Amino acid sequence: MTTKTVTGLFDRYDDAAKAVHNLEAAGMPARDISLVANNADGHAKSVATTEAGVGAGTGAAVGGVAGGAAGVLTGLGALAIPGVGPVVAAGWLVAAAAGAAVGATAGAAAGGFTGLFIAAGLSRDDANFYAEGIRRGGAVVTVKPDDKHMAVAEQILRRGTVSPIERGKLYRDAGWREFNPEAVPYTPAQIETERQRYHSSL
């Protein structure tokens, strides 16, 4: 049985949520799916049925997702990540995301927010890219499919996702090098400007 993860970055939360639904509909259990999405504009709160406060309240979010029986999106919890700002997170990465928010886990100490993705099996370069993608308003879906679901998971997370190679080049051409947890989070207006910039470059 493989332990490979499949990851996709979406520019908008709604597209990421649709991918999560498609993964579940294809037979992948909620316990193997995670979502971390920028929520600077508050849009994702409308679908959260288990929402924790920032910092001290993250335990409620973690507890709400532990079972995973009701689906990933029913367990969304609110966090604040250094360098990113407000996010919603659910699934098997949520405990680590809570740790990154309060700096209380080994993963957070080892690499902050990027450490979440490194621990999930991504390279350091990819981890920095996905963390930066969330900072700029995106949403990342990560799934740990078994062998029989690997091909369909890859297919689902290819639809509507951002190319790490192409978008990463655009980031670097503008002077970006890696995710910075000390950076000032993007405002909703800046996030929308980012989305328009990259869509106009397609």
KAZI-V536260 format. One record per backbone hydrogen bond with DSSP energy under -1.0 kcal/mol. NH is the residue of the N-H (numbers start at 1). CO is the residue of the C=O. Records with the same first field share a line. If there is no record, write none. Layout:
BEGIN
NH = CO, CO
END
This chain:
BEGIN
6 = 143
8 = 141
10 = 139
16 = 12
17 = 13
18 = 14
19 = 15
20 = 16
21 = 17
22 = 18
23 = 19
24 = 20
25 = 21
26 = 22
27 = 24
28 = 23
32 = 29
33 = 30
34 = 142
35 = 90
36 = 140
37 = 88
38 = 138
39 = 86
42 = 39
46 = 43
47 = 44
58 = 55
60 = 57
62 = 58
63 = 59
64 = 60
65 = 61
66 = 62
71 = 68
75 = 72
76 = 73
77 = 89
79 = 87
81 = 85
84 = 81
85 = 81
87 = 79
88 = 37
89 = 77
90 = 35
94 = 91
97 = 93
98 = 94
99 = 95
100 = 96
101 = 97
102 = 98
103 = 99
104 = 99
109 = 105
110 = 106
111 = 107
112 = 108
116 = 113
118 = 114
119 = 115
121 = 118
122 = 117
127 = 123
128 = 124
129 = 125
130 = 126
131 = 127
132 = 128
133 = 129
134 = 130
135 = 131
136 = 132
137 = 134
138 = 133
139 = 10
140 = 36
141 = 8
142 = 34
143 = 6
144 = 32
149 = 146
153 = 149
154 = 150
155 = 151
156 = 152
157 = 153
158 = 155
162 = 9
167 = 163
168 = 164
169 = 165
170 = 166
171 = 167
172 = 168
173 = 169
174 = 170
175 = 172
176 = 171
183 = 180
191 = 187
192 = 188
193 = 189
194 = 190
195 = 191
196 = 192
197 = 193
198 = 194
199 = 195
200 = 196
202 = 199
END
